[in-house]
C-alpha cells in the first residue's frame, strides 16, 4: 500500500519531466517476491542466531582462545566489510 501511494506521489510530482508517466505502475509479482525473500532471510538468520546462542561456551566472551584465532579474524573481517559497505552507501546517498 505504501508502494502504491509513493509511486502515485512521485508520478504526480514529476509528471512533466517523466517520459511515459502514465505507464508507471507497480509490478505486484516482483513486490511480493521481494517481500517473501526478505521474510525468508530474516527468519533464516533469526533461526541461525538462536541456534548459535544455545550452544554452550566454556571460554569467557571477552577472551579469545588459541583455536579460535582464524574464526575470530574472519568475523572481524566481516564486521569491517559491513561497516565499509554501510559507509559507502551513506556517501553515495548524499
Residue frames relative to the residue before (quaternion, step in Angstrom):
aa qw qx qy qz dx dy dz
X 1.0000 0.0000 0.0000 0.0000 0.00 0.00 0.00
X 0.6414 0.5162 -0.3138 0.4730 3.56 1.02 -0.83
X 0.6342 0.5293 -0.3256 0.4600 3.57 1.04 -0.77
X 0.6487 0.5148 -0.3192 0.4608 3.60 0.96 -0.79
X 0.6722 0.4814 -0.2979 0.4772 3.57 0.89 -0.90
X 0.6668 0.5159 -0.3032 0.4441 3.57 0.93 -0.90
X 0.6748 0.4752 -0.3123 0.4704 3.59 0.90 -0.83
X 0.6258 0.5234 -0.3437 0.4651 3.60 1.02 -0.70
X 0.6611 0.5050 -0.3061 0.4629 3.58 0.96 -0.85
X 0.6676 0.4949 -0.3104 0.4616 3.59 0.94 -0.84
X 0.6395 0.5051 -0.3268 0.4787 3.60 0.99 -0.75
X 0.6545 0.5095 -0.3214 0.4569 3.59 0.96 -0.78
X 0.6759 0.4989 -0.2957 0.4548 3.59 1.02 -0.77
X 0.8139 0.2382 -0.0934 0.5216 3.58 0.95 -0.85
X 0.2387 0.8155 -0.5030 0.1578 3.61 1.12 0.50
X 0.6849 0.4889 -0.2994 0.4498 3.60 0.99 -0.74
X 0.7327 0.3936 -0.2329 0.5040 3.62 1.14 -0.52
X 0.6460 0.5321 -0.3019 0.4565 3.59 1.25 -0.24
X 0.3227 -0.7463 0.5400 0.2174 3.60 -0.57 1.09
X 0.8402 0.0842 -0.1183 0.5224 3.56 -1.03 0.86
X 0.0878 0.8361 -0.5329 0.0963 3.57 0.90 0.92
X 0.6361 0.5395 -0.3355 0.4379 3.58 1.10 -0.59
X 0.6613 0.5076 -0.3039 0.4612 3.62 1.24 -0.34
X 0.4910 0.6556 -0.4405 0.3676 3.60 1.25 -0.08
X 0.1773 0.7708 -0.5922 0.1539 3.57 -0.77 1.06
X 0.4963 -0.6329 0.5038 0.3152 3.55 -1.29 0.25
X 0.2856 -0.7219 0.6046 0.1784 3.54 -0.96 0.90
X 0.2981 -0.8075 0.4854 0.1530 3.57 -0.16 1.31
X 0.5851 0.5670 -0.3789 0.4388 3.60 1.13 -0.52
X 0.6767 0.4768 -0.2839 0.4839 3.56 0.92 -0.91
X 0.6482 0.5164 -0.3171 0.4611 3.57 0.96 -0.81
X 0.6570 0.5040 -0.3014 0.4726 3.58 1.01 -0.81
X 0.6433 0.5151 -0.3194 0.4678 3.57 0.99 -0.82
X 0.6565 0.5035 -0.3121 0.4670 3.58 0.92 -0.87
X 0.6413 0.5169 -0.3224 0.4665 3.58 1.01 -0.78
X 0.6800 0.4835 -0.2939 0.4663 3.59 0.85 -0.93
X 0.6393 0.5217 -0.3235 0.4631 3.56 1.02 -0.77
X 0.6698 0.4848 -0.3090 0.4700 3.60 0.94 -0.79
X 0.6394 0.5077 -0.3297 0.4740 3.61 1.02 -0.72
X 0.6580 0.5049 -0.3105 0.4644 3.59 0.95 -0.86
X 0.6481 0.5110 -0.3165 0.4677 3.58 0.99 -0.79
X 0.6605 0.4987 -0.3074 0.4697 3.58 0.91 -0.88
X 0.6641 0.4960 -0.3105 0.4653 3.59 0.93 -0.84
X 0.6653 0.5098 -0.3059 0.4515 3.58 0.92 -0.87
X 0.6863 0.4654 -0.2859 0.4802 3.57 0.92 -0.84
X 0.6123 0.5364 -0.3514 0.4625 3.59 1.09 -0.58
X 0.6492 0.4992 -0.3124 0.4814 3.57 0.98 -0.83
X 0.6414 0.5199 -0.3225 0.4630 3.58 0.98 -0.80
X 0.6646 0.4937 -0.3064 0.4698 3.59 0.92 -0.85
X 0.6537 0.4996 -0.3177 0.4714 3.59 0.98 -0.79
X 0.6423 0.5211 -0.3242 0.4592 3.58 0.99 -0.78
X 0.6673 0.4875 -0.3007 0.4761 3.59 0.97 -0.84
X 0.6512 0.5254 -0.3211 0.4437 3.59 1.05 -0.69
X 0.6775 0.4983 -0.3063 0.4459 3.61 1.09 -0.53
X 0.5361 0.6135 -0.4235 0.3961 3.60 1.18 -0.23
X 0.4355 -0.6971 0.5089 0.2558 3.54 -1.00 0.86
X 0.1315 -0.7722 0.6171 0.0749 3.54 -1.01 0.83
X 0.2813 -0.7678 0.5521 0.1630 3.55 -1.01 0.80
X 0.6577 0.4716 -0.3135 0.4968 3.58 1.18 -0.41
X 0.5393 -0.5978 0.4686 0.3636 3.59 -1.07 0.60
X 0.6150 -0.5964 0.3802 0.3487 3.55 -1.17 0.59
X 0.7317 0.4390 -0.2507 0.4572 3.60 1.01 -0.64
X 0.6724 0.4419 -0.2966 0.5144 3.61 1.24 0.02
X 0.2548 -0.7586 0.5815 0.1463 3.55 -0.89 0.96
X 0.3491 -0.7373 0.5412 0.2041 3.54 -0.86 0.96
X 0.6620 -0.5355 0.3491 0.3913 3.58 -1.20 0.44
X 0.6885 0.4894 -0.2926 0.4480 3.62 0.98 -0.75
X 0.6785 0.5095 -0.2870 0.4446 3.58 1.19 -0.40
X 0.3853 0.7628 -0.4645 0.2321 3.61 1.21 0.02
X 0.6840 0.4594 -0.3322 0.4591 3.69 0.75 -0.80
X 0.6583 0.5037 -0.3182 0.4601 3.58 0.98 -0.79
X 0.6388 0.5236 -0.3236 0.4615 3.58 1.01 -0.79
X 0.6378 0.5141 -0.3313 0.4682 3.58 1.01 -0.75
X 0.6360 0.5216 -0.3281 0.4645 3.58 1.02 -0.78
X 0.6655 0.4929 -0.3052 0.4701 3.58 0.92 -0.86
X 0.6343 0.5166 -0.3255 0.4741 3.58 1.03 -0.77
X 0.6496 0.5116 -0.3136 0.4668 3.58 0.99 -0.83
X 0.6458 0.5116 -0.3252 0.4641 3.59 1.01 -0.74
X 0.6374 0.5103 -0.3310 0.4730 3.59 1.01 -0.73
X 0.6444 0.5111 -0.3199 0.4703 3.58 0.96 -0.84
X 0.6614 0.5016 -0.3106 0.4632 3.59 0.93 -0.87
X 0.6529 0.5115 -0.3207 0.4573 3.60 0.96 -0.79
X 0.6591 0.4890 -0.3127 0.4783 3.59 0.94 -0.82
X 0.6436 0.5219 -0.3258 0.4553 3.59 0.99 -0.80
X 0.6591 0.4969 -0.3061 0.4744 3.59 0.95 -0.82
X 0.6430 0.5173 -0.3215 0.4643 3.58 1.00 -0.79
X 0.6638 0.4854 -0.3060 0.4797 3.57 0.95 -0.81
X 0.6237 0.5360 -0.3359 0.4593 3.58 1.04 -0.72
X 0.6573 0.4901 -0.3069 0.4834 3.58 0.97 -0.82
X 0.6336 0.5327 -0.3316 0.4525 3.56 1.02 -0.76
X 0.6639 0.4943 -0.2993 0.4747 3.57 0.96 -0.86
X 0.6557 0.5163 -0.3140 0.4526 3.59 0.98 -0.80
X 0.6777 0.5161 -0.3056 0.4254 3.57 1.00 -0.72
X 0.6859 0.4672 -0.2984 0.4714 3.60 1.17 -0.35
